[in-house]
Amino acid sequence: MEKVMRIMFDEIAVRETVKWRDPKTRRIRTRTRKFFQTVNPFNRGADGQPKTREQIRMEVARDARLWKLKTENDIRDGKFPD
């Protein structure tokens, strides 16, 4: 029998929530999305070096903010999430 080695990497995650009032039902709706990356030797930056926890934390937070801003702008323009 072959032995399998399992390595668990730390996950850095951020949850972001968007709320809006549905124009058809007049109810408040929400969308929550989780953004994450793991700290591991295979997660490398553009320079080829492994990313640090702080680099990953900044990227995840940036991705979450961008998603929230884009979704809020879409809602203002009348494009509601499914």
C-alpha positions as CSV (number, residue, x, y, z in Angstrom):
1,M,0.0,0.0,0.0
2,E,1.3,3.4,-1.0
3,K,1.5,6.1,1.8
4,V,0.0,9.5,1.0
5,M,1.4,12.6,2.7
6,R,-1.1,15.4,3.1
7,I,0.0,18.9,3.8
8,M,-2.4,21.6,5.0
9,F,-1.6,25.2,4.1
10,D,-2.9,28.2,6.1
11,E,-5.7,30.0,4.3
12,I,-6.1,33.8,4.4
13,A,-9.7,34.7,3.7
14,V,-12.0,37.7,3.6
15,R,-15.7,37.8,3.3
16,E,-17.5,40.7,1.7
17,T,-21.3,41.3,1.7
18,V,-23.4,43.5,-0.6
19,K,-27.0,44.4,0.3
20,W,-29.6,46.0,-1.9
21,R,-33.4,46.4,-2.2
22,D,-34.9,44.2,-4.9
23,P,-37.0,46.5,-7.1
24,K,-39.6,43.8,-7.9
25,T,-40.2,42.4,-4.5
26,R,-39.0,45.4,-2.4
27,R,-37.2,43.0,-0.1
28,I,-33.6,43.5,1.1
29,R,-31.3,41.0,-0.7
30,T,-27.7,40.1,0.1
31,R,-24.8,38.5,-1.6
32,T,-21.8,37.3,0.3
33,R,-18.6,36.1,-1.3
34,K,-15.4,34.6,0.2
35,F,-12.0,35.6,-1.2
36,F,-9.0,33.5,-0.2
37,Q,-5.5,32.3,-1.0
38,T,-3.3,29.9,0.9
39,V,0.2,30.5,2.2
40,N,2.3,27.9,0.4
41,P,5.6,27.7,-1.5
42,F,3.7,27.3,-4.8
43,N,1.9,30.7,-4.4
44,R,4.4,33.0,-6.1
45,G,4.4,36.6,-7.1
46,A,5.4,38.0,-10.5
47,D,9.1,38.0,-9.4
48,G,9.0,34.2,-8.8
49,Q,9.4,34.5,-5.0
50,P,6.8,32.9,-2.7
51,K,4.3,35.5,-1.4
52,T,4.4,36.5,2.2
53,R,1.3,36.5,4.5
54,E,1.1,40.3,4.2
55,Q,1.2,40.2,0.4
56,I,-1.5,37.6,0.3
57,R,-3.6,39.6,2.9
58,M,-3.3,42.7,0.8
59,E,-4.3,40.9,-2.5
60,V,-7.3,39.2,-0.9
61,A,-8.5,42.5,0.6
62,R,-8.0,44.3,-2.7
63,D,-10.0,41.6,-4.6
64,A,-12.8,41.8,-2.1
65,R,-13.0,45.6,-2.2
66,L,-13.0,45.5,-6.1
67,W,-15.8,42.9,-6.2
68,K,-17.9,45.0,-3.7
69,L,-17.4,48.2,-5.6
70,K,-18.2,46.6,-8.9
71,T,-21.3,44.9,-7.6
72,E,-22.5,48.1,-5.9
73,N,-21.9,50.1,-9.2
74,D,-23.8,47.4,-11.1
75,I,-26.7,47.6,-8.7
76,R,-26.8,51.4,-9.1
77,D,-26.9,50.9,-12.9
78,G,-29.8,48.5,-12.6
79,K,-27.8,45.2,-13.1
80,F,-28.8,43.1,-10.1
81,P,-26.9,39.9,-9.1
82,D,-28.6,36.6,-9.8
